[in-house]
Amino acid sequence: MNKSFVSRYSRFISPEEQQLYDHLIEQVEVESPSELIERIRLLFIEGSGYPDRQIAQALEKILNHKEVEEDFNFILNRCCYILINSWHTLPIRKKAIYDLLQLFDKLAEKTFSSYNHSRRLKRQNSLMQKFAHSEQYSALKRFAEVLY
C-alpha cells in the first residue's frame, strides 16, 4: 500500500476539526437538508454569517494551521460525507445530495475578486477552489451518481 495513502488517512485530527465533525453530526439529526446546505454555504463558501460562532472560530483555526493546504480537501470531504451518509438512505433526501454538490460545482466556475477580502477569506476561497477541482470532490461526485 502506498505510504502517503496510509499517512493521509491516519493523520492527526485536531480538536477544532473534531469539533466541526461533531457539530455537523449533531445538526444532521435536527435540521433539514436545506438548512444544512445553507450552513455549509455560510461556513465554507461565504466564510461569514455562520450562526454558531464557536464553529466559525474552529474553522478559522483550521484555516490558520500550517498544514491546511494538505489537509483541507480531506476535512471538507469528510464534512460532506457526514451529511451524505445521513441523507442517502431516504429517497426524499437524495435531492439534497445533488443540491450540496451544486454548491461546489458553482464554486468551481466562480472567480473571486482579490480586493475587499481579508487574507483569511482569500485563503479560504483558494482552498475551496482547490477542493472543487480535487480528486476528493471527483470521488464524492462519483459516489453521489451511484446513489441516484
Biotite code that builds the C-alpha atoms (Angstrom):
import biotite.structure as struc

atoms = struc.array([
    struc.Atom([0.000, 0.000, 0.000], chain_id="A", res_id=1, res_name="MET", atom_name="CA", element="C"),
    struc.Atom([1.192, 3.491, -0.817], chain_id="A", res_id=2, res_name="ASN", atom_name="CA", element="C"),
    struc.Atom([2.800, 5.103, 2.254], chain_id="A", res_id=3, res_name="LYS", atom_name="CA", element="C"),
    struc.Atom([1.254, 8.507, 1.523], chain_id="A", res_id=4, res_name="SER", atom_name="CA", element="C"),
    struc.Atom([-2.154, 6.836, 1.383], chain_id="A", res_id=5, res_name="PHE", atom_name="CA", element="C"),
    struc.Atom([-1.633, 5.325, 4.825], chain_id="A", res_id=6, res_name="VAL", atom_name="CA", element="C"),
    struc.Atom([-0.323, 8.525, 6.370], chain_id="A", res_id=7, res_name="SER", atom_name="CA", element="C"),
    struc.Atom([-3.103, 10.619, 4.826], chain_id="A", res_id=8, res_name="ARG", atom_name="CA", element="C"),
    struc.Atom([-5.854, 8.554, 6.400], chain_id="A", res_id=9, res_name="TYR", atom_name="CA", element="C"),
    struc.Atom([-4.153, 8.011, 9.731], chain_id="A", res_id=10, res_name="SER", atom_name="CA", element="C"),
    struc.Atom([-3.241, 11.654, 10.230], chain_id="A", res_id=11, res_name="ARG", atom_name="CA", element="C"),
    struc.Atom([-3.886, 13.534, 13.451], chain_id="A", res_id=12, res_name="PHE", atom_name="CA", element="C"),
    struc.Atom([-7.320, 15.130, 13.762], chain_id="A", res_id=13, res_name="ILE", atom_name="CA", element="C"),
    struc.Atom([-7.131, 18.442, 15.586], chain_id="A", res_id=14, res_name="SER", atom_name="CA", element="C"),
    struc.Atom([-9.631, 19.318, 18.327], chain_id="A", res_id=15, res_name="PRO", atom_name="CA", element="C"),
    struc.Atom([-11.081, 22.005, 16.028], chain_id="A", res_id=16, res_name="GLU", atom_name="CA", element="C"),
    struc.Atom([-11.553, 19.525, 13.223], chain_id="A", res_id=17, res_name="GLU", atom_name="CA", element="C"),
    struc.Atom([-13.265, 17.079, 15.588], chain_id="A", res_id=18, res_name="GLN", atom_name="CA", element="C"),
    struc.Atom([-15.449, 19.928, 16.867], chain_id="A", res_id=19, res_name="GLN", atom_name="CA", element="C"),
    struc.Atom([-16.530, 20.639, 13.296], chain_id="A", res_id=20, res_name="LEU", atom_name="CA", element="C"),
    struc.Atom([-17.378, 16.980, 12.625], chain_id="A", res_id=21, res_name="TYR", atom_name="CA", element="C"),
    struc.Atom([-19.262, 16.608, 15.916], chain_id="A", res_id=22, res_name="ASP", atom_name="CA", element="C"),
    struc.Atom([-21.228, 19.767, 15.174], chain_id="A", res_id=23, res_name="HIS", atom_name="CA", element="C"),
    struc.Atom([-22.326, 18.504, 11.766], chain_id="A", res_id=24, res_name="LEU", atom_name="CA", element="C"),
    struc.Atom([-23.255, 15.095, 13.210], chain_id="A", res_id=25, res_name="ILE", atom_name="CA", element="C"),
    struc.Atom([-25.448, 16.855, 15.778], chain_id="A", res_id=26, res_name="GLU", atom_name="CA", element="C"),
    struc.Atom([-27.021, 19.184, 13.218], chain_id="A", res_id=27, res_name="GLN", atom_name="CA", element="C"),
    struc.Atom([-27.828, 16.423, 10.743], chain_id="A", res_id=28, res_name="VAL", atom_name="CA", element="C"),
    struc.Atom([-30.100, 14.919, 13.411], chain_id="A", res_id=29, res_name="GLU", atom_name="CA", element="C"),
    struc.Atom([-32.143, 18.078, 13.991], chain_id="A", res_id=30, res_name="VAL", atom_name="CA", element="C"),
    struc.Atom([-32.052, 20.191, 10.814], chain_id="A", res_id=31, res_name="GLU", atom_name="CA", element="C"),
    struc.Atom([-33.468, 19.740, 7.358], chain_id="A", res_id=32, res_name="SER", atom_name="CA", element="C"),
    struc.Atom([-31.140, 19.135, 4.425], chain_id="A", res_id=33, res_name="PRO", atom_name="CA", element="C"),
    struc.Atom([-31.808, 22.637, 3.090], chain_id="A", res_id=34, res_name="SER", atom_name="CA", element="C"),
    struc.Atom([-30.812, 24.154, 6.432], chain_id="A", res_id=35, res_name="GLU", atom_name="CA", element="C"),
    struc.Atom([-27.625, 22.088, 6.466], chain_id="A", res_id=36, res_name="LEU", atom_name="CA", element="C"),
    struc.Atom([-26.748, 23.088, 2.915], chain_id="A", res_id=37, res_name="ILE", atom_name="CA", element="C"),
    struc.Atom([-27.172, 26.715, 3.949], chain_id="A", res_id=38, res_name="GLU", atom_name="CA", element="C"),
    struc.Atom([-24.841, 26.068, 6.894], chain_id="A", res_id=39, res_name="ARG", atom_name="CA", element="C"),
    struc.Atom([-22.206, 24.636, 4.539], chain_id="A", res_id=40, res_name="ILE", atom_name="CA", element="C"),
    struc.Atom([-22.611, 27.612, 2.224], chain_id="A", res_id=41, res_name="ARG", atom_name="CA", element="C"),
    struc.Atom([-22.198, 30.149, 5.020], chain_id="A", res_id=42, res_name="LEU", atom_name="CA", element="C"),
    struc.Atom([-19.326, 28.394, 6.745], chain_id="A", res_id=43, res_name="LEU", atom_name="CA", element="C"),
    struc.Atom([-17.220, 27.244, 3.831], chain_id="A", res_id=44, res_name="PHE", atom_name="CA", element="C"),
    struc.Atom([-18.182, 29.290, 0.783], chain_id="A", res_id=45, res_name="ILE", atom_name="CA", element="C"),
    struc.Atom([-19.211, 32.694, 2.163], chain_id="A", res_id=46, res_name="GLU", atom_name="CA", element="C"),
    struc.Atom([-16.845, 32.498, 5.105], chain_id="A", res_id=47, res_name="GLY", atom_name="CA", element="C"),
    struc.Atom([-19.127, 34.664, 7.228], chain_id="A", res_id=48, res_name="SER", atom_name="CA", element="C"),
    struc.Atom([-22.542, 34.736, 8.827], chain_id="A", res_id=49, res_name="GLY", atom_name="CA", element="C"),
    struc.Atom([-22.380, 31.276, 10.363], chain_id="A", res_id=50, res_name="TYR", atom_name="CA", element="C"),
    struc.Atom([-24.882, 31.106, 13.244], chain_id="A", res_id=51, res_name="PRO", atom_name="CA", element="C"),
    struc.Atom([-22.571, 29.233, 15.655], chain_id="A", res_id=52, res_name="ASP", atom_name="CA", element="C"),
    struc.Atom([-19.575, 31.426, 16.439], chain_id="A", res_id=53, res_name="ARG", atom_name="CA", element="C"),
    struc.Atom([-17.604, 28.596, 18.097], chain_id="A", res_id=54, res_name="GLN", atom_name="CA", element="C"),
    struc.Atom([-17.750, 26.535, 14.908], chain_id="A", res_id=55, res_name="ILE", atom_name="CA", element="C"),
    struc.Atom([-16.747, 29.522, 12.780], chain_id="A", res_id=56, res_name="ALA", atom_name="CA", element="C"),
    struc.Atom([-13.774, 30.060, 15.104], chain_id="A", res_id=57, res_name="GLN", atom_name="CA", element="C"),
    struc.Atom([-12.866, 26.361, 14.898], chain_id="A", res_id=58, res_name="ALA", atom_name="CA", element="C"),
    struc.Atom([-12.783, 26.616, 11.096], chain_id="A", res_id=59, res_name="LEU", atom_name="CA", element="C"),
    struc.Atom([-10.689, 29.769, 11.343], chain_id="A", res_id=60, res_name="GLU", atom_name="CA", element="C"),
    struc.Atom([-8.142, 27.900, 13.478], chain_id="A", res_id=61, res_name="LYS", atom_name="CA", element="C"),
    struc.Atom([-8.108, 25.078, 10.930], chain_id="A", res_id=62, res_name="ILE", atom_name="CA", element="C"),
    struc.Atom([-7.523, 27.585, 8.130], chain_id="A", res_id=63, res_name="LEU", atom_name="CA", element="C"),
    struc.Atom([-4.633, 29.125, 10.062], chain_id="A", res_id=64, res_name="ASN", atom_name="CA", element="C"),
    struc.Atom([-2.923, 25.779, 10.563], chain_id="A", res_id=65, res_name="HIS", atom_name="CA", element="C"),
    struc.Atom([0.331, 25.452, 8.633], chain_id="A", res_id=66, res_name="LYS", atom_name="CA", element="C"),
    struc.Atom([-0.689, 22.128, 7.020], chain_id="A", res_id=67, res_name="GLU", atom_name="CA", element="C"),
    struc.Atom([-4.131, 23.254, 5.879], chain_id="A", res_id=68, res_name="VAL", atom_name="CA", element="C"),
    struc.Atom([-3.089, 23.164, 2.202], chain_id="A", res_id=69, res_name="GLU", atom_name="CA", element="C"),
    struc.Atom([-2.511, 19.407, 2.509], chain_id="A", res_id=70, res_name="GLU", atom_name="CA", element="C"),
    struc.Atom([-5.471, 18.590, 4.736], chain_id="A", res_id=71, res_name="ASP", atom_name="CA", element="C"),
    struc.Atom([-8.334, 20.871, 3.725], chain_id="A", res_id=72, res_name="PHE", atom_name="CA", element="C"),
    struc.Atom([-9.690, 18.681, 0.914], chain_id="A", res_id=73, res_name="ASN", atom_name="CA", element="C"),
    struc.Atom([-9.913, 15.746, 3.305], chain_id="A", res_id=74, res_name="PHE", atom_name="CA", element="C"),
    struc.Atom([-11.581, 17.845, 6.013], chain_id="A", res_id=75, res_name="ILE", atom_name="CA", element="C"),
    struc.Atom([-14.227, 19.253, 3.695], chain_id="A", res_id=76, res_name="LEU", atom_name="CA", element="C"),
    struc.Atom([-14.719, 15.870, 2.057], chain_id="A", res_id=77, res_name="ASN", atom_name="CA", element="C"),
    struc.Atom([-15.429, 14.313, 5.450], chain_id="A", res_id=78, res_name="ARG", atom_name="CA", element="C"),
    struc.Atom([-17.891, 17.103, 6.278], chain_id="A", res_id=79, res_name="CYS", atom_name="CA", element="C"),
    struc.Atom([-19.767, 16.351, 3.066], chain_id="A", res_id=80, res_name="CYS", atom_name="CA", element="C"),
    struc.Atom([-19.814, 12.619, 3.746], chain_id="A", res_id=81, res_name="TYR", atom_name="CA", element="C"),
    struc.Atom([-21.277, 13.219, 7.210], chain_id="A", res_id=82, res_name="ILE", atom_name="CA", element="C"),
    struc.Atom([-24.279, 14.823, 5.520], chain_id="A", res_id=83, res_name="LEU", atom_name="CA", element="C"),
    struc.Atom([-24.495, 12.469, 2.549], chain_id="A", res_id=84, res_name="ILE", atom_name="CA", element="C"),
    struc.Atom([-24.307, 9.334, 4.682], chain_id="A", res_id=85, res_name="ASN", atom_name="CA", element="C"),
    struc.Atom([-27.303, 10.574, 6.624], chain_id="A", res_id=86, res_name="SER", atom_name="CA", element="C"),
    struc.Atom([-29.317, 11.584, 3.565], chain_id="A", res_id=87, res_name="TRP", atom_name="CA", element="C"),
    struc.Atom([-28.735, 8.760, 1.098], chain_id="A", res_id=88, res_name="HIS", atom_name="CA", element="C"),
    struc.Atom([-30.897, 6.211, 2.918], chain_id="A", res_id=89, res_name="THR", atom_name="CA", element="C"),
    struc.Atom([-34.091, 8.232, 2.471], chain_id="A", res_id=90, res_name="LEU", atom_name="CA", element="C"),
    struc.Atom([-35.241, 8.686, -1.130], chain_id="A", res_id=91, res_name="PRO", atom_name="CA", element="C"),
    struc.Atom([-36.861, 12.038, -0.334], chain_id="A", res_id=92, res_name="ILE", atom_name="CA", element="C"),
    struc.Atom([-33.498, 13.394, 0.847], chain_id="A", res_id=93, res_name="ARG", atom_name="CA", element="C"),
    struc.Atom([-31.407, 12.240, -2.106], chain_id="A", res_id=94, res_name="LYS", atom_name="CA", element="C"),
    struc.Atom([-32.062, 15.513, -3.911], chain_id="A", res_id=95, res_name="LYS", atom_name="CA", element="C"),
    struc.Atom([-30.230, 17.239, -1.078], chain_id="A", res_id=96, res_name="ALA", atom_name="CA", element="C"),
    struc.Atom([-27.058, 15.401, -2.112], chain_id="A", res_id=97, res_name="ILE", atom_name="CA", element="C"),
    struc.Atom([-27.383, 16.894, -5.580], chain_id="A", res_id=98, res_name="TYR", atom_name="CA", element="C"),
    struc.Atom([-28.047, 20.356, -4.078], chain_id="A", res_id=99, res_name="ASP", atom_name="CA", element="C"),
    struc.Atom([-24.983, 20.067, -1.839], chain_id="A", res_id=100, res_name="LEU", atom_name="CA", element="C"),
    struc.Atom([-22.771, 19.167, -4.776], chain_id="A", res_id=101, res_name="LEU", atom_name="CA", element="C"),
    struc.Atom([-24.208, 22.057, -6.782], chain_id="A", res_id=102, res_name="GLN", atom_name="CA", element="C"),
    struc.Atom([-22.665, 24.425, -4.240], chain_id="A", res_id=103, res_name="LEU", atom_name="CA", element="C"),
    struc.Atom([-19.233, 23.165, -5.195], chain_id="A", res_id=104, res_name="PHE", atom_name="CA", element="C"),
    struc.Atom([-19.955, 22.913, -8.917], chain_id="A", res_id=105, res_name="ASP", atom_name="CA", element="C"),
    struc.Atom([-20.964, 26.577, -8.930], chain_id="A", res_id=106, res_name="LYS", atom_name="CA", element="C"),
    struc.Atom([-17.893, 27.405, -6.898], chain_id="A", res_id=107, res_name="LEU", atom_name="CA", element="C"),
    struc.Atom([-15.629, 25.710, -9.441], chain_id="A", res_id=108, res_name="ALA", atom_name="CA", element="C"),
    struc.Atom([-16.951, 28.131, -12.073], chain_id="A", res_id=109, res_name="GLU", atom_name="CA", element="C"),
    struc.Atom([-16.799, 31.208, -9.855], chain_id="A", res_id=110, res_name="LYS", atom_name="CA", element="C"),
    struc.Atom([-13.967, 33.707, -9.817], chain_id="A", res_id=111, res_name="THR", atom_name="CA", element="C"),
    struc.Atom([-13.246, 35.752, -6.733], chain_id="A", res_id=112, res_name="PHE", atom_name="CA", element="C"),
    struc.Atom([-12.198, 39.361, -6.717], chain_id="A", res_id=113, res_name="SER", atom_name="CA", element="C"),
    struc.Atom([-8.933, 39.836, -4.912], chain_id="A", res_id=114, res_name="SER", atom_name="CA", element="C"),
    struc.Atom([-9.778, 43.089, -3.205], chain_id="A", res_id=115, res_name="TYR", atom_name="CA", element="C"),
    struc.Atom([-12.206, 43.720, -0.362], chain_id="A", res_id=116, res_name="ASN", atom_name="CA", element="C"),
    struc.Atom([-11.379, 40.359, 1.215], chain_id="A", res_id=117, res_name="HIS", atom_name="CA", element="C"),
    struc.Atom([-9.333, 39.577, 4.278], chain_id="A", res_id=118, res_name="SER", atom_name="CA", element="C"),
    struc.Atom([-6.278, 37.361, 3.973], chain_id="A", res_id=119, res_name="ARG", atom_name="CA", element="C"),
    struc.Atom([-8.220, 34.563, 5.718], chain_id="A", res_id=120, res_name="ARG", atom_name="CA", element="C"),
    struc.Atom([-11.110, 34.791, 3.269], chain_id="A", res_id=121, res_name="LEU", atom_name="CA", element="C"),
    struc.Atom([-8.736, 34.829, 0.290], chain_id="A", res_id=122, res_name="LYS", atom_name="CA", element="C"),
    struc.Atom([-7.071, 31.694, 1.640], chain_id="A", res_id=123, res_name="ARG", atom_name="CA", element="C"),
    struc.Atom([-10.434, 30.061, 2.269], chain_id="A", res_id=124, res_name="GLN", atom_name="CA", element="C"),
    struc.Atom([-11.613, 30.903, -1.254], chain_id="A", res_id=125, res_name="ASN", atom_name="CA", element="C"),
    struc.Atom([-8.422, 29.440, -2.691], chain_id="A", res_id=126, res_name="SER", atom_name="CA", element="C"),
    struc.Atom([-8.832, 26.235, -0.686], chain_id="A", res_id=127, res_name="LEU", atom_name="CA", element="C"),
    struc.Atom([-12.473, 25.944, -1.741], chain_id="A", res_id=128, res_name="MET", atom_name="CA", element="C"),
    struc.Atom([-11.490, 26.327, -5.393], chain_id="A", res_id=129, res_name="GLN", atom_name="CA", element="C"),
    struc.Atom([-8.877, 23.607, -4.987], chain_id="A", res_id=130, res_name="LYS", atom_name="CA", element="C"),
    struc.Atom([-11.453, 21.321, -3.363], chain_id="A", res_id=131, res_name="PHE", atom_name="CA", element="C"),
    struc.Atom([-13.917, 21.883, -6.214], chain_id="A", res_id=132, res_name="ALA", atom_name="CA", element="C"),
    struc.Atom([-11.211, 20.630, -8.619], chain_id="A", res_id=133, res_name="HIS", atom_name="CA", element="C"),
    struc.Atom([-9.793, 17.894, -6.396], chain_id="A", res_id=134, res_name="SER", atom_name="CA", element="C"),
    struc.Atom([-9.778, 14.124, -6.621], chain_id="A", res_id=135, res_name="GLU", atom_name="CA", element="C"),
    struc.Atom([-11.698, 14.026, -3.327], chain_id="A", res_id=136, res_name="GLN", atom_name="CA", element="C"),
    struc.Atom([-14.512, 16.049, -4.840], chain_id="A", res_id=137, res_name="TYR", atom_name="CA", element="C"),
    struc.Atom([-14.495, 13.961, -8.020], chain_id="A", res_id=138, res_name="SER", atom_name="CA", element="C"),
    struc.Atom([-14.822, 10.819, -5.903], chain_id="A", res_id=139, res_name="ALA", atom_name="CA", element="C"),
    struc.Atom([-17.639, 12.424, -3.943], chain_id="A", res_id=140, res_name="LEU", atom_name="CA", element="C"),
    struc.Atom([-19.485, 13.180, -7.187], chain_id="A", res_id=141, res_name="LYS", atom_name="CA", element="C"),
    struc.Atom([-18.983, 9.606, -8.429], chain_id="A", res_id=142, res_name="ARG", atom_name="CA", element="C"),
    struc.Atom([-20.367, 8.286, -5.155], chain_id="A", res_id=143, res_name="PHE", atom_name="CA", element="C"),
    struc.Atom([-23.403, 10.569, -5.473], chain_id="A", res_id=144, res_name="ALA", atom_name="CA", element="C"),
    struc.Atom([-24.011, 9.356, -9.033], chain_id="A", res_id=145, res_name="GLU", atom_name="CA", element="C"),
    struc.Atom([-24.114, 5.755, -7.769], chain_id="A", res_id=146, res_name="VAL", atom_name="CA", element="C"),
    struc.Atom([-26.779, 6.776, -5.258], chain_id="A", res_id=147, res_name="LEU", atom_name="CA", element="C"),
    struc.Atom([-29.142, 8.137, -7.918], chain_id="A", res_id=148, res_name="TYR", atom_name="CA", element="C"),
])
